[in-house]
Amino acid sequence: MLSSAPHTSGFIHKRVLSDRKLQSEAARFTDLSRVLQLLQDPLSSSLKERQIFILKKVVKRCQRGFLLRDLTDIFKIINLCAERVSDHPEYARILCDLLQICGLPFLKEKSSDEMNYAAVVTDCVSQMGYLMRIPVPEVRLQICSSVIAFYSRDKHKPSFDGVCPTRLDYRALMVERSGLAETLVMSLALMEEQLPVKLRLLQTLQILSRTSEVNCGLMLRAQAAQKICFHMSEGDPSGQLLFRSSEILWNLLENGSREEVTAQLSNADCIASLKDAFLHLLLNGFRHYDRQLRNDLLVLLSLIAENPGAPLIESGFIKHLTLFVTFPELKSHNPLVRNLKLSFSHEDFEMKKLLLNIIVVLSKDLAALQLFKEGRVMLALMLLIKPSSSAVRSGRRSWTSSQQEELQLQALSTLSALAPVMLDDYMTCQANTCLLLLLDWCLQDDSSSGRGHGFHGSGGRGGKKAQMRYCVRVLRSVASVENEPLQQDLCDQGAVGQLLGVLRWFVGRPEEEDAVALEIQMDCQLVLSVLCEGDMHRKELFGSDGVEMLIQYLSLDAALIFSGLGHNKLLLSTVDCLWSCVVGCFVTEDAFVAARGVGLLLRLLQRSPRRMLTPLMAALLELCENPQAVAQLLHWSGERDATAPQLLLHIWRTEEERMGVTRDPHGVIADVKRPIVSRHQEESSSSSSSSHDVSAAVRDVSENLRANIYCIFCKLGFEGLSGLSAEDHVTLSIIHRYLDFKVGEVVHEVATELSNEGATPVPSDEAALKSIRAVSEATAESVRSLQQSILGRRQQEEQQEERRLYKEIRFTHKQREIAAEAWRNYVARTSNYSVLKAFRRLQEQRSTGEPDAPSDGETQEPPNTLSDQ
């Protein structure tokens, strides 16, 4: 054995040298530039076996991935192989191997390689998409697999020899920049006869569009939504075609432009494809997966329905839709629903809600409404909104109680959109009676209570407020149409009294006050306003009960207006209800005034923000037609003993300050030519360029409160108002001449407009214009003189008051001096006997009336002070 060791060692040495020689030869042949030279050289075109051998060596050498610096040569090799696949199928295997390596992350030698080779990587990834033109299924499948791996794979073993793979976010960015998604969408047209390749390509597009907005935008630019939807209902035993297509459409909706997707799907071919797929799944699908996919397609159809130009009616989808909406509430002999069985599962429940939602979307289409009428959709909705107990007894539905509640609420929501545009069907189904019965059921205290499930059930948990909310909303929607027969039917059914009962129910339960409760109360008041407006008999039906309700709402604490819960809207609806249901009817007006309603309006005027003053002031003005209201207005006293005239004058001054009317510091007219013109009015007058625009002077009447305040003072009078200060009298003098000033303002605008248009009035009209403007200026001058005299009298009164005050001060000081002098005399008498004797002698002389000459050493009067002693 020892003798054979040298021989074995020599053999191993020769084998190592042979291996090194082969490796160097392979390295020489796998140098990419030489490989390219071998493939491109015309002299070596016949050496196919040698070329394939060298290409296999390249594949073997690059098993861990391609270097970024080699990508240019690699893709030149790939393109050369692609050109030879059609004539020499042997190259297809090599091409697939090279493309498989392209699915691995590209390798970088330095950190800066990613940025330096970004353009090269973008171009190479783009070329991968163009290779889909090769009509070889294996190549196309490998391209899709490589794209999926390149875009999503990030778990690789670390490389050796100082290289590392590129990052996943870098690869995703390169794919987005390359436009690969758009190229793959355009290649869909080449896959008509290759279903497995098409499915793999759709999977690739699904992955590319899952999270990237850029890829979705590129796909939509290539009309991806339309192309994918058009072929989604084609035959596929596996069902993957429909699933992949719907997933891609959802990705495009979520990450792309929703409007663009809807526009691409809104053509007859796409709608027909979606309809066929939906019907197939509805009638033949039995798996949980089939029902979910069916609902997804229904959502897509509802989005298409939002496009007014979508040919849904022409495709026949709406006609089929009405059958499914009314099933199982209405029986039909149509073959589509005759054998249709619902499992009443969660997916069937979601489909029912989606069908109701499409009804709302299509309610704007007149042609669709006609189909709804023929399909008795209104009757089906009436059956759905019945209380759940009735539905269970009738045996028409087999939904759970929570599902019944959600369907009832959604049917009410659907009815609020459908009823105003299908009034004939609404009246035929006696919907007013059904709704009022439902409203009465909502007020009953029984064991049934809402669960608050779903979007429409918010705020209704533990009660029936959700049902009440949507029931009143339906009444509001139909009452707002102003159809007299419908309104009369509501009143005949007792809607006025029932709505007042709802309001009393909420007033008696302040603990249940929330946003939903406030909305219900506002809707009730709005319905009452619509029903009673302009009809004396209905206002009498409103009566004292309605007035009592209004008084309670007007007693609302003004601080709640700023709570953010909606009390400001409730107050506005209350004032609107006052305007429509009380004003104009002597019976209700007298009841409102007797209940001190005018004082409540004035209290709200004093406490409410500026935006709330307009309706309050308008309602107060209308009530001033009632003499009792005027008397109550004059005797009202608010906070800080403010009277109604004082409050109105304060609002006038605040309004003029807000408008920018020119006044001097004392409130006197500063410009006799434009005494009541505001800064905003001047700006709008200068910017108005058309004679068809509304006059700024006329528009000013409705844009502020001054006209209303003037009209109220016309009822109160301008004389004999107690408690007014000089400032109030100055403001009152302007209000007294408001109408005269407004006439002069309009005439001034007429003259200015004529001058701007180059028109010259006839002499008589010109004289009239000048005369009116002169009278207006004279009136303003006289008012300013009156204001100055008022201020002068106030100054005189202030001076007299000041003199009186000084006189009182002098008198007070004199009394203090007299008291001090008396005290000094008293002290002198008690401290010095001689002074006391002299004082007594003086008193005796004064009592007898005889003067007595002073003796020596004595004075006639006692000394005044101790110092004199």
C-alpha positions in Angstrom: 0.0 0.0 0.0 2.9 2.4 0.7 4.4 1.8 -2.7 1.2 2.8 -4.4 1.0 6.3 -2.7 3.3 8.2 -5.1 1.3 6.9 -8.1 -2.0 8.0 -6.5 -0.6 11.4 -5.6 0.5 12.0 -9.2 -2.9 11.0 -10.5 -4.7 13.5 -8.3 -2.3 16.2 -9.4 -3.0 15.6 -13.1 -6.8 15.6 -12.3 -6.7 19.0 -10.6 -4.7 20.4 -13.5 -7.3 19.1 -16.0 -10.2 20.6 -14.0 -8.5 24.0 -13.8 -8.0 23.8 -17.6 -11.6 23.1 -18.2 -12.7 25.9 -15.9 -10.5 28.4 -17.6 -11.9 27.2 -20.9 -15.4 27.6 -19.7 -14.6 31.0 -18.3 -13.2 32.0 -21.6 -16.3 30.9 -23.4 -18.7 32.4 -20.8 -17.2 35.8 -21.2 -20.4 37.7 -22.2 -18.7 39.7 -24.9 -17.3 36.6 -26.5 -20.7 34.9 -26.2 -22.3 37.8 -28.0 -19.5 37.6 -30.6 -20.2 33.9 -31.1 -23.9 34.5 -31.5 -23.7 37.4 -33.8 -20.8 36.3 -36.0 -22.1 35.1 -39.4 -19.3 32.5 -39.7 -20.5 30.8 -36.5 -24.2 30.8 -37.5 -24.1 27.1 -38.3 -22.5 26.2 -35.0 -25.8 25.7 -33.2 -24.7 23.0 -30.9 -21.7 25.0 -29.8 -23.8 28.1 -29.2 -26.3 26.1 -27.1 -23.4 24.6 -25.1 -21.9 28.0 -24.3 -25.4 29.4 -23.4 -25.9 26.5 -21.0 -22.6 27.5 -19.5 -23.8 31.0 -19.1 -27.0 29.8 -17.4 -25.0 27.6 -15.1 -22.5 30.4 -14.2 -25.4 32.9 -13.4 -27.5 30.6 -11.3 -27.5 33.1 -8.4 -28.6 36.1 -10.5 -27.3 38.6 -13.0 -25.0 41.4 -12.1 -26.3 44.9 -12.8 -23.2 45.6 -15.0 -23.9 42.5 -17.1 -27.6 43.3 -17.8 -27.1 45.0 -21.1 -25.2 42.0 -22.5 -27.5 39.5 -20.9 -30.6 41.0 -22.6 -28.8 41.2 -25.9 -28.3 37.5 -25.6 -31.9 37.0 -24.6 -33.2 39.0 -27.6 -30.9 37.0 -29.9 -32.3 33.7 -28.5 -35.8 35.1 -28.9 -35.2 35.8 -32.6 -34.1 32.2 -33.2 -36.9 30.5 -31.3 -39.2 30.4 -34.3 -36.7 28.7 -36.6 -34.8 26.7 -33.9 -37.1 25.6 -31.1 -34.0 24.4 -29.2 -33.3 27.9 -28.1 -36.7 28.1 -26.3 -35.3 26.0 -23.4 -32.3 28.3 -23.0 -34.5 31.4 -23.2 -36.7 30.0 -20.5 -33.7 29.3 -18.3 -32.3 32.8 -18.8 -35.8 34.3 -18.1 -36.0 32.2 -14.9 -32.8 33.8 -13.7 -34.3 37.2 -14.4 -36.9 36.4 -11.7 -34.1 36.5 -9.2 -33.0 39.9 -7.7 -30.3 41.5 -9.8 -26.9 41.6 -8.0 -25.0 44.7 -7.1 -21.3 45.0 -6.3 -21.5 48.5 -4.9 -24.2 50.4 -3.1 -24.2 53.0 -5.9 -24.9 50.4 -8.6 -28.7 50.6 -8.0 -28.7 54.3 -8.9 -26.1 54.1 -11.6 -27.8 51.2 -13.5 -31.4 52.4 -12.9 -31.9 53.2 -16.6 -30.5 49.9 -17.7 -32.7 48.0 -15.3 -35.8 49.9 -16.5 -35.0 49.1 -20.1 -34.4 45.4 -19.4 -37.6 45.0 -17.4 -39.5 46.7 -20.2 -37.9 44.2 -22.7 -39.2 41.3 -20.7 -42.7 42.5 -21.4 -42.1 42.8 -25.1 -40.9 39.2 -25.2 -44.6 38.2 -24.7 -44.8 38.5 -28.5 -43.0 35.1 -28.8 -45.8 32.6 -29.6 -44.4 29.8 -27.4 -46.6 29.1 -24.3 -43.6 28.0 -22.2 -41.8 31.2 -22.8 -44.8 33.3 -22.0 -45.5 31.3 -18.8 -41.9 31.8 -17.8 -42.1 35.5 -18.4 -45.1 35.8 -16.1 -43.5 33.7 -13.4 -40.3 35.7 -13.6 -42.2 39.0 -13.3 -44.1 37.7 -10.3 -40.9 36.5 -8.6 -39.0 39.7 -9.4 -41.8 41.9 -8.1 -42.7 40.1 -5.0 -39.9 37.8 -3.9 -37.7 39.1 -1.2 -36.4 36.1 0.7 -33.1 35.1 -0.9 -29.9 33.7 0.5 -27.1 36.2 0.8 -24.7 36.2 -2.1 -21.0 35.6 -1.9 -17.9 37.1 -3.5 -18.8 40.6 -2.4 -22.2 41.0 -4.2 -25.7 41.3 -2.7 -29.3 41.4 -4.2 -31.1 44.6 -4.9 -33.9 45.7 -2.6 -37.5 44.8 -3.2 -38.7 48.4 -3.2 -36.0 49.2 -5.8 -37.2 46.4 -8.0 -40.9 47.5 -7.6 -39.8 51.1 -8.6 -38.0 49.8 -11.7 -41.1 47.8 -12.7 -43.3 50.9 -12.4 -40.9 53.0 -14.4 -40.5 50.4 -17.2 -44.2 50.5 -18.1 -44.3 46.7 -17.9 -47.9 46.6 -16.6 -49.1 48.5 -19.7 -47.2 46.1 -22.0 -48.7 43.1 -20.4 -52.2 44.4 -20.7 -51.6 45.0 -24.4 -50.4 41.5 -24.8 -53.7 40.1 -23.6 -54.9 40.2 -27.2 -52.3 37.5 -28.1 -53.6 35.0 -25.5 -57.0 34.2 -27.1 -56.1 30.5 -27.8 -53.9 29.9 -24.7 -56.1 29.8 -21.6 -53.4 28.7 -19.2 -51.1 31.5 -20.3 -54.0 34.0 -20.0 -54.7 32.9 -16.5 -51.1 33.2 -15.5 -50.9 36.7 -17.2 -54.0 37.8 -15.2 -52.4 36.6 -12.0 -49.4 38.7 -12.9 -51.5 41.8 -13.5 -53.4 41.1 -10.3 -50.1 41.2 -8.3 -48.8 44.2 -10.1 -52.1 46.2 -9.4 -52.5 45.1 -5.8 -50.7 48.0 -4.2 -49.2 50.2 -6.9 -51.1 53.3 -8.1 -48.6 53.8 -10.9 -49.1 50.3 -12.3 -52.9 50.8 -12.1 -52.6 54.1 -14.0 -50.5 52.4 -16.7 -53.0 49.6 -17.0 -55.9 52.0 -17.3 -54.0 53.8 -20.0 -54.0 50.5 -22.0 -57.8 50.1 -21.4 -57.3 47.3 -18.9 -60.7 47.5 -17.3 -62.5 47.2 -20.6 -60.3 44.4 -22.0 -60.4 42.3 -18.9 -64.1 42.7 -18.3 -65.0 41.9 -21.9 -63.4 38.4 -21.6 -64.2 37.6 -18.0 -67.4 35.6 -18.7 -65.7 33.3 -21.2 -65.7 29.6 -20.6 -63.2 28.4 -17.9 -63.9 25.2 -16.0 -61.6 26.2 -13.1 -63.4 29.6 -12.5 -60.0 31.4 -12.2 -60.7 33.6 -15.2 -63.7 35.3 -13.5 -62.0 35.4 -10.1 -58.7 37.0 -11.4 -60.6 39.4 -13.6 -62.8 40.7 -10.8 -59.8 41.0 -8.5 -58.0 43.1 -11.0 -61.0 45.3 -11.5 -61.2 45.8 -7.7 -57.5 46.7 -7.6 -58.0 49.3 -10.3 -60.9 50.8 -8.4 -59.0 51.0 -5.2 -55.6 52.2 -6.5 -56.5 53.8 -9.8 -59.0 56.4 -11.0 -62.5 55.3 -10.1 -64.0 57.6 -12.8 -61.7 56.1 -15.5 -62.6 52.5 -14.5 -66.3 53.3 -14.5 -66.0 55.0 -17.9 -64.2 52.0 -19.4 -66.8 49.6 -18.1 -69.8 51.7 -19.2 -70.2 50.1 -22.6 -72.6 47.5 -23.8 -70.1 44.6 -24.2 -68.7 45.0 -20.7 -72.1 45.3 -19.1 -73.3 42.3 -21.0 -70.3 40.3 -19.8 -70.8 41.4 -16.2 -74.5 40.6 -16.4 -73.9 37.1 -17.8 -71.3 36.4 -15.1 -73.7 37.7 -12.4 -76.6 35.6 -13.6 -74.5 32.5 -13.9 -73.2 32.8 -10.3 -76.7 33.7 -9.0 -78.5 30.8 -10.6 -75.8 28.2 -10.6 -73.4 29.1 -7.8 -73.7 27.2 -4.6 -70.4 27.7 -2.8 -69.5 30.4 -0.4 -66.9 31.6 -2.8 -69.5 31.9 -5.6 -71.8 34.0 -3.5 -69.0 36.4 -2.6 -67.9 36.8 -6.2 -71.5 37.4 -7.2 -71.8 40.2 -4.7 -68.5 41.7 -5.9 -69.9 41.8 -9.5 -73.0 43.4 -8.2 -71.0 46.2 -6.6 -69.2 46.8 -9.9 -72.6 47.0 -11.6 -73.8 49.5 -9.0 -70.7 51.7 -9.7 -71.5 51.5 -13.4 -75.1 52.5 -12.6 -73.8 55.9 -11.3 -72.7 56.8 -14.8 -75.8 58.3 -16.6 -74.4 57.2 -20.0 -74.1 53.5 -19.1 -76.5 51.4 -21.3 -77.9 49.3 -18.5 -81.4 49.4 -19.7 -80.4 48.5 -23.3 -78.5 45.5 -21.9 -81.6 44.2 -20.1 -79.9 44.3 -16.7 -82.5 46.6 -15.1 -85.3 44.4 -16.1 -83.6 41.4 -14.5 -82.7 43.6 -11.5 -86.4 44.4 -10.6 -87.1 40.6 -10.4 -84.3 40.1 -7.9 -85.2 43.2 -5.9 -88.7 42.0 -5.3 -87.7 38.4 -4.5 -88.8 36.8 -2.3 -91.3 39.4 -1.2 -93.4 39.1 -4.4 -94.1 35.9 -6.2 -93.3 35.7 -9.9 -93.6 33.1 -12.7 -90.5 34.4 -14.5 -88.1 31.6 -15.3 -85.2 33.5 -13.7 -86.7 33.4 -10.2 -89.2 30.5 -10.4 -86.6 28.0 -9.3 -84.3 30.5 -7.5 -83.6 29.5 -3.9 -82.0 31.8 -1.4 -80.2 30.3 1.5 -80.7 33.5 3.6 -77.0 33.4 4.4 -74.9 36.4 5.1 -73.9 36.7 1.4 -77.6 36.6 0.3 -78.3 39.3 2.9 -75.5 41.4 1.5 -76.8 40.9 -2.0 -80.3 42.0 -1.0 -78.8 45.2 0.5 -76.8 45.8 -2.7 -79.9 45.4 -4.9 -81.7 48.0 -2.8 -78.7 50.3 -3.1 -78.8 50.0 -6.9 -82.4 51.0 -6.9 -81.4 54.3 -5.2 -78.7 54.9 -7.7 -81.0 54.3 -10.7 -83.9 56.4 -9.3 -82.6 59.4 -11.3 -83.3 57.6 -14.6 -86.8 58.0 -15.9 -86.6 54.9 -18.1 -85.5 52.8 -15.1 -88.4 54.2 -13.0 -90.8 52.9 -15.6 -89.3 49.4 -15.3 -89.5 49.7 -11.5 -93.2 50.5 -11.9 -93.8 47.5 -14.1 -91.9 45.3 -11.6 -93.9 46.5 -8.6 -90.8 47.6 -6.7 -92.9 50.0 -4.6 -95.1 47.2 -3.3 -92.0 45.1 -2.4 -90.6 48.1 -0.4 -93.9 48.4 1.4 -93.7 44.8 2.4 -90.2 45.2 3.6 -90.9 48.2 5.9 -93.7 46.5 7.8 -92.7 45.8 11.5 -90.8 42.6 11.9 -93.5 40.9 13.9 -96.0 41.2 11.0 -93.4 39.9 8.6 -92.7 36.8 10.8 -96.4 36.1 11.1 -96.9 36.3 7.3 -94.1 33.9 6.7 -92.8 35.8 3.7 -89.3 36.2 5.0 -86.8 34.0 6.6 -84.2 36.5 7.6 -82.9 36.7 11.2 -84.4 39.5 13.4 -81.3 41.6 13.0 -81.3 41.1 9.3 -85.0 42.0 9.1 -84.3 45.2 11.0 -81.4 46.2 8.6 -83.5 45.4 5.5 -86.4 47.4 7.0 -84.2 50.4 7.6 -82.6 50.2 4.1 -86.0 49.8 2.5 -87.1 53.0 4.3 -84.0 54.8 3.1 -84.6 53.5 -0.5 -88.2 54.7 -0.2 -87.1 58.2 0.7 -85.3 58.4 -2.6 -87.9 56.5 -4.7 -91.2 57.9 -3.4 -90.8 61.5 -4.6 -90.3 60.3 -8.2 -93.0 57.5 -8.1 -95.9 59.3 -6.4 -98.6 57.4 -8.4 -97.3 54.1 -7.2 -96.7 55.6 -3.7 -100.4 56.6 -3.5 -101.6 53.3 -5.0 -99.9 51.3 -2.3 -101.4 53.6 0.4 -97.9 54.3 1.6 -99.0 57.2 3.8 -101.1 54.9 5.9 -98.3 52.4 6.2 -95.8 55.0 7.2 -98.1 56.5 9.8 -98.9 53.1 11.3 -95.1 52.4 11.4 -94.6 55.8 13.1 -97.3 54.9 15.7 -95.6 51.5 16.2 -92.3 53.3 16.9 -93.9 55.3 19.7 -95.3 52.2 21.4 -93.5 50.9 24.5 -93.2 47.2 23.9 -90.5 44.5 24.2 -89.2 44.9 20.7 -86.1 47.1 20.4 -83.5 47.9 17.8 -80.1 46.3 17.7 -78.4 49.2 16.0 -76.7 47.0 13.4 -75.6 48.4 10.0 -75.1 51.8 8.6 -78.8 52.8 8.9 -79.2 51.5 12.4 -76.9 54.1 14.0 -78.5 55.6 17.1 -81.3 53.1 17.3 -79.8 50.5 19.6 -82.2 49.6 22.5 -85.2 51.4 20.9 -87.0 52.3 17.7 -85.4 55.7 16.9 -83.7 54.4 13.8 -87.1 53.3 12.3 -88.6 56.6 13.4 -85.8 58.5 11.9 -86.2 57.0 8.4 -90.0 56.9 8.6 -90.1 60.7 9.2 -87.4 61.2 6.5 -89.7 59.5 4.0 -92.6 61.7 5.0 -90.3 64.7 4.6 -89.2 63.7 1.2 -92.8 63.2 -0.1 -94.2 66.3 1.6 -91.5 68.4 0.0 -92.8 67.6 -3.5 -95.8 69.8 -2.7 -98.3 67.5 -4.3 -101.6 68.7 -3.0 -103.5 65.3 -3.2 -100.7 63.7 -1.3 -100.6 66.4 1.4 -104.3 66.3 1.7 -104.2 62.5 2.2 -101.5 62.9 4.9 -103.7 65.4 6.7 -106.8 63.2 6.4 -104.8 60.4 7.9 -104.1 62.5 11.0 -100.4 63.3 10.2 -100.5 66.7 11.9 -101.6 65.3 15.2 -99.3 62.3 15.0 -96.3 64.4 14.2 -97.1 66.7 17.2 -97.3 63.5 19.3 -93.8 62.6 18.1 -92.5 66.0 19.2 -94.2 65.8 22.6 -92.7 62.3 23.0 -89.2 63.8 22.6 -89.9 66.8 24.8 -90.9 64.5 27.6 -87.6 62.5 27.2 -84.7 65.0 27.4 -82.4 62.2 28.4 -82.7 60.7 24.9 -81.5 63.8 23.2 -78.8 63.1 20.7 -78.0 63.9 17.0 -80.6 61.3 15.8 -83.3 62.6 18.1 -82.6 66.2 16.9 -82.8 65.1 13.3 -86.2 63.5 13.9 -87.6 66.6 15.6 -86.4 68.8 12.8 -87.9 66.6 10.1 -91.2 66.5 12.0 -91.3 70.3 12.2 -90.4 70.6 8.5 -93.2 68.3 7.5 -95.6 70.3 9.6 -94.4 73.5 8.0 -95.0 72.1 4.5 -98.4 70.8 5.4 -99.7 73.9 7.1 -98.2 76.6 5.0 -100.9 78.7 3.3 -103.8 76.5 4.6 -105.9 78.0 7.4 -107.7 74.8 8.2 -104.5 72.9 8.7 -103.2 75.8 10.9 -106.3 75.4 13.0 -105.5 71.7 13.2 -102.1 72.6 14.5 -103.9 74.5 17.2 -103.0 75.1 20.8 -101.1 71.8 21.1 -98.8 72.9 18.3 -98.4 76.3 19.9 -97.5 74.7 23.2 -94.9 72.6 21.5 -93.4 75.7 19.8 -93.2 77.5 23.1 -91.3 74.7 24.6 -88.8 74.7 21.8 -88.4 78.4 21.8 -87.6 78.2 25.5 -84.4 76.5 24.5 -81.3 77.6 26.3 -79.4 79.8 23.8 -76.1 78.4 25.1 -77.1 75.0 23.4 -76.8 76.7 20.0 -73.1 76.4 20.3 -73.1 72.8 21.6 -72.4 71.4 18.1 -75.1 68.8 18.5 -77.5 70.5 16.1 -79.7 72.7 18.3 -79.0 75.7 16.0 -80.7 73.8 13.2 -83.6 72.7 15.5 -84.1 76.4 16.5 -84.2 77.4 12.8 -86.8 74.7 12.0 -88.8 75.8 15.0 -88.9 79.4 13.7 -89.8 78.1 10.2 -92.7 76.1 11.8 -93.8 79.2 13.7 -93.8 81.1 10.4 -95.8 78.4 8.5 -98.1 77.0 11.1 -98.9 80.0 13.3 -98.5 83.3 11.5 -101.5 84.3 9.4 -104.1 82.4 11.5 -105.8 84.5 14.2 -106.5 81.5 16.4 -103.0 80.2 16.6 -101.5 83.8 16.7 -103.6 84.7 19.7 -102.6 81.5 21.4 -99.0 82.1 20.7 -99.1 85.7 22.0 -101.0 84.7 25.1 -98.3 82.1 25.8 -95.7 84.9 25.9 -94.2 83.7 22.7 -93.2 87.3 21.6 -91.1 87.6 24.7 -89.3 84.3 23.9 -88.5 85.6 20.4 -87.1 88.8 21.8 -85.0 86.8 24.3 -83.6 84.7 21.5 -82.9 87.9 19.5 -80.9 89.2 22.5 -78.9 86.0 22.9 -78.5 84.4 19.5 -75.6 84.8 17.1 -75.9 87.0 14.0 -76.8 84.2 11.6 -79.9 83.3 13.7 -81.3 86.8 13.7 -82.7 87.0 10.2 -85.5 84.3 10.6 -86.2 85.5 14.2 -86.6 89.1 13.0 -88.8 88.0 10.1 -91.1 86.0 12.3 -91.3 88.9 14.8 -92.2 91.3 11.9 -95.0 89.0 10.8 -96.4 88.8 14.3 -96.5 92.6 14.6 -99.6 92.5 12.4 -101.3 91.3 15.5 -102.1 94.3 17.9 -101.7 92.0 21.0 -98.2 91.2 19.8 -97.4 94.9 19.4 -98.6 95.6 23.0 -96.5 92.7 24.3 -93.5 94.0 22.4 -93.8 97.5 23.9 -94.0 96.1 27.5 -91.2 93.6 27.2 -88.1 93.9 29.4 -85.1 91.7 28.9 -81.7 91.4 30.3 -80.3 94.6 32.0 -83.9 96.0 31.7 -83.4 96.4 28.0 -86.7 97.3 26.2 -87.6 96.0 22.7 -86.9 99.4 21.0 -83.5 99.5 22.7 -82.7 96.0 21.5 -83.8 96.8 17.9 -81.8 100.0 17.9 -78.7 98.1 19.2 -79.1 95.5 16.4 -79.4 98.3 13.8 -76.1 99.9 15.0 -74.4 96.5 15.1 -75.6 95.8 11.6 -74.4 99.1 10.2 -71.0 98.6 11.8 -70.8 95.1 10.2 -71.7 96.6 6.8 -69.3 99.4 7.0 -71.8 102.3 6.8 -70.0 105.7 7.3 -70.9 107.4 10.6 -69.1 109.8 12.8 -68.1 108.8 16.4 -71.5 109.8 17.7 -73.5 107.9 15.1 -74.4 111.0 13.1 -74.7 110.9 9.3 -71.3 111.6 7.8 -72.2 111.7 4.1 -75.5 113.4 3.3 -75.4 112.2 -0.4 -75.1 108.5 0.7 -76.6 108.4 4.2 -77.2 104.6 4.5 -74.9 103.1 1.8 -72.5 100.5 3.1 -69.0 99.9 2.0 -69.9 96.5 0.6 -72.7 98.0 -1.4 -70.4 100.5 -3.0 -68.0 97.8 -4.0 -70.7 95.7 -5.5 -72.1 98.7 -7.4 -68.7 99.5 -8.9 -68.1 95.9 -9.9 -71.5 95.4 -11.4 -71.2 95.8 -15.2 -74.5 94.6 -16.6 -77.8 96.3 -16.5 -79.5 92.9 -16.0 -77.8 92.5 -12.5 -80.0 93.1 -9.5 -79.5 96.6 -8.2 -77.2 96.8 -5.2 -79.7 99.1 -3.4 -82.5 96.6 -3.9 -80.4 93.6 -3.0 -79.3 95.4 0.2 -82.9 95.2 1.5 -82.8 91.4 1.7 -79.2 91.0 2.7 -79.4 92.7 6.1 -81.9 93.4 8.9 -82.4 97.1 8.5 -85.6 96.8 6.4 -87.2 94.5 8.9 -86.3 96.7 11.8 -87.7 99.7 10.0 -91.0 97.8 9.4 -91.2 96.8 13.0 -90.8 100.4 14.1 -93.5 101.4 11.7 -95.8 99.2 13.8 -94.4 100.4 17.2 -94.2 104.1 16.2 -91.4 106.5 16.3 -92.6 108.7 19.1 -93.3 108.1 22.8 -90.8 105.2 23.1 -89.6 105.1 26.7 -86.2 104.3 28.0 -84.3 105.6 25.0 -80.9 107.4 25.3 -79.7 110.2 23.1 -77.7 107.6 21.1 -80.9 105.7 20.6 -82.7 108.8 19.4 -79.9 109.5 17.0 -80.2 106.0 15.5 -84.0 106.3 15.5 -83.9 109.4 13.4 -82.1 107.5 10.7 -84.6 104.6 10.9 -87.5 107.0 10.6 -86.2 108.2 7.2 -85.0 104.9 6.0 -87.5 104.6 3.2 -86.8 108.1 1.9 -83.1 107.4 1.9 -83.6 104.1 0.1 -85.6 105.9 -2.6 -82.9 108.4 -3.1 -80.3 105.6 -3.2 -82.2 103.8 -6.0 -82.6 107.0 -8.0 -78.8 107.6 -7.6 -78.1 104.2 -9.0 -80.5 104.8 -11.9 -78.7 108.0 -12.8 -75.3 106.4 -12.5 -76.3 103.5 -14.7 -77.7 105.8 -17.4 -74.5 107.8 -17.3 -72.4 104.6 -17.6 -74.4 103.4 -20.6 -74.2 106.8 -22.3 -77.9 107.3 -22.2 -79.4 110.8 -21.7 -82.8 111.0 -20.1 -85.5 113.3 -21.5 -85.6 116.8 -19.8 -88.6 115.9 -17.6 -87.0 112.7 -16.4 -83.7 114.5 -15.8 -85.5 117.2 -13.8 -87.3 114.5 -11.8 -84.1 112.7 -11.0 -82.4 115.9 -9.9 -85.4 116.9 -7.8 -85.5 113.5 -6.0 -81.8 113.5 -5.3 -82.0 117.1 -4.0 -84.9 116.2 -1.7 -83.0 113.1 -0.5 -79.9 115.2 0.3 -82.1 117.8 2.0 -83.7 115.1 4.1 -80.4 113.8 5.1 -79.2 117.2 6.0 -82.3 117.8 8.1 -81.8 114.5 9.9 -78.2 115.3 10.6 -79.3 118.7 12.0 -81.8 116.9 14.2 -79.1 114.5 15.3 -76.8 117.4 16.2 -79.6 119.1 18.1 -80.2 115.9 20.0 -76.6 115.6 20.9 -76.6 119.4 21.8 -79.5 118.8 24.2 -77.7 115.9 25.6 -74.6 118.0 26.2 -76.7 120.7 27.9 -78.3 118.1 30.0 -75.0 116.8 30.9 -73.7 120.3 31.8 -76.8 120.9 33.9 -76.3 117.6 35.7 -72.7 118.5 36.2 -73.7 121.9 37.7 -76.3 120.3 39.9 -73.7 117.8 41.1 -71.2 120.5 41.9 -73.9 122.4 43.8 -74.6 119.4 45.9 -70.9 119.0 46.5 -70.6 122.6 47.7 -73.7 122.2 49.9 -72.2 119.1 51.4 -68.9 120.9 52.1 -70.8 123.9 53.7 -72.7 121.5 56.0 -69.5 119.9 57.0 -68.0 123.3 57.8 -71.0 124.3 59.9 -70.9 121.1 61.8 -67.2 121.5 62.5 -67.8 125.1 63.7 -70.5 123.9 66.1 -68.2 121.3 67.4 -65.5 123.8 68.1 -67.9 126.1 70.0 -69.1 123.2 72.0 -65.6 122.2 73.0 -64.8 125.9 73.9 -67.8 126.1 76.2 -67.1 123.0 78.0 -63.4 123.7 78.5 -63.5 127.4 79.6 -65.9 128.8 82.2 -65.6 132.4 81.1 -66.5 131.4 77.5 -69.5 129.6 78.8 -70.6 132.7 80.8 -70.2 134.9 77.8 -72.1 132.5 75.7 -74.9 132.3 78.2 -75.1 136.1 78.4 -75.3 136.3 74.6 -78.2 133.8 74.7 -80.1 135.9 77.2 -79.6 139.0 75.2 -80.9 137.3 72.1 -83.8 136.0 74.0 -84.8 139.5 75.4 -83.9 141.2 72.2 -81.8 143.9 74.0 -78.2 144.5 73.0 -75.7 144.7 75.8 -72.5 146.6 75.6 -69.5 144.5 76.3 -67.7 145.2 79.6 -64.0 145.7 79.9 -62.0 142.6 79.3 -65.0 140.8 77.7 -66.0 140.3 74.2 -69.5 140.3 72.8 -69.2 136.8 71.4 -67.4 133.9 72.8 -64.1 133.0 71.2 -64.4 130.6 68.3 -61.5 128.4 69.0 -59.3 127.2 71.8 -56.3 129.0 70.2 -58.2 132.3 70.5 -58.4 131.7 74.3 
